[in-house]
């Protein structure tokens, strides 16, 4: 599945062939990415990335998640997708990361908006949440900009690479809120 976000931004469903591109970015930006992404320290070679992709693709359909690579003008720049989806309660979470050199261009904001449309209008989701480390200003500005509500703080919600827990800000958007905002953005 490929989703067009804009003429230059496309979301392509994750495939095993994406492993070298993903690993290349992780390996070349370890210090930048590891600040907020605990998996970076465990990704030591392209095989680790392949194993992650295989585990994502081999999930039973009932529990499978849609994960996409973000392409800007045909070049891999990051990952975005749904996680921890609870189909019975019609809720999911959106997670993302982006190569440092492509920050502050609206790529993730536009991609999140497109996944919101997919979730609410095509997948029957009623609630989307985004969790961001309290200190990760660029990441949490995305749900703030898109009209998500800050619900609160998940204390010590994630163990970072340096062995220190960080609090997570939990943002949510309900389908009814999205319908009100949809044409205002």
N, C-alpha and C positions, 0 to 999 in steps of 0.2 A: 504494500500500500504506500502510495506517495501522496502527500498533501501539499498543495500549493498555498503558501502563506502570503507571498507577494511575488512579483516577477523575479526577484532575486533570491528569495528564501523558500526553500522546499524542505519538507520533513519526509524522510524516507524510512520506512520500517527497518529496524535493525536487522542486519544479516551477518553471517559469519565473515563474509568478504570485507566487512567494515573494520575488522580487528586491527590491521596494520595502521590505518589512519587514526583510530582511537588511541592506540598505544603510542604512536608517534607524538601526539599532542600531550598525553599524560607524561611521557618520558622527557619531553623537552620543556615542560612547565611544572615540574614536580613541586618546587617551592611555592609557587603561586597557588596551585590547585590543592596541595595538601593542607593548607591553612583551614579549609572548610570541608574537605572531602576525605574521610577516613580511608577509603579504599585505595588511595594513591600509593600508600606505603606497601600495600600487598600486591600491587601491580608492578612486578619486577621485569617481566618479559612479555612479548606478544602472546605467548601461550596463556598467560594469566587472563588477558583480555579475551582470547578465544574461549576459555573456559567460562568466563562470565556470560558471553553471548550464548554459548551452548546451553547454559543453565537457564537463561531467559527463554530461549526458543524451545527447549524441551519441557517446559512447564505444561501440565495438562490444561486443555482448553478451558476447563471450568475455572482455573486459577490464573490463566495467562494474562499478561499485561501488555499493553501497546507501548513499545519503546521505539523512539525514532532518533536517527542521526539528523542533525541540522546541517543543511548545505546552504552556503551563501555563494551564489554564482557558480555552483557546481563543486565547491570546495567544502570539505568537512570542517565544521567549526565548533560543534558541541553535540550534546545529547539532551533530549527532553522526553518525558513520557509519564504514563500513569503508574502508580505503585500503591500497594496495599489496598487494592480495590475490594470493596465489600458489596458484591452484587445483590445480596439479599436486602441490604439497607440502602442500596443505590448511592453509594458514596465512594470517592476515590481521592487520591492525592496526586498532585503534579510535582515532579522533581526535575531539576535541570542543572546543567553546568555548561559553561561556554569558555572557549579559548580566550586567554587574556587580551590578545590583540584585537578581538572583535567586540569587546565590552563597549557599552554606552552608545550603541547604534540602534537600539530598539529591537534587536533580533529576538531576544528571549521574550520580551513583552508581546511582540506580534505573534510569536509562536504559542505562547500561553493562551492568548485570545483565541487563536484558531483551535487549540485543544479544548477550550471551554465550549466552543460551538459544537465540536465533535461530541463531547461528553453530554452536554445538556440536550442537544437537538437530535443526535443520532444514536447514542448509546443508552439513553434513558436514565442518566445519572441525575440525582437531585442535589448533591452536595460535593463540592470540590474543596480540598484544603491544600495549603502550601505551608510548609514548615521551613523556617530560616533561622540560623543561629543569630542570637540577639546582636552580635557584633558585625554581622555580614550585611552592611548597609546596602551595597549594590543589589544583593539578592532580595532583601526584604522590600526594597523600593518597588519591585515589580508588582507584588500583590497590592501594595498601597496605591500605586498608580492606576491599577485596573479596577479599583473599587471593592476589593475584598475587605472583610471586617476582621479586625484583630480580636481574636477570642480570648487570648491569654498567653501565658508562658508555661511551656512544658519544662519544668526544672530538671536540669541535668539530663536533657533529652537525647543527647548524642555524645558519644565518646570520640574525641578527635584524635588525630595521629600522634599528638604529643602526650597522650595518656590522660588528658584533662577533659572532664565533662563540660559541655556547654549547654546553656539554656536555649530553647527554641521558641521563637514566636510562632504561634499558630494562627494562620489567617484562613478564612473560609468565604465561600461564595455559594449561595443557594440558587437553585434554578429560578425561583421567583424574583430574586434580586437581579440576576443576570438579565431576565426579560425586561426589567425596568431600565437597566443601564445600557442594554445592547445598542440602542440607536443614539445614545448620547455620546458614545466614545468615538 
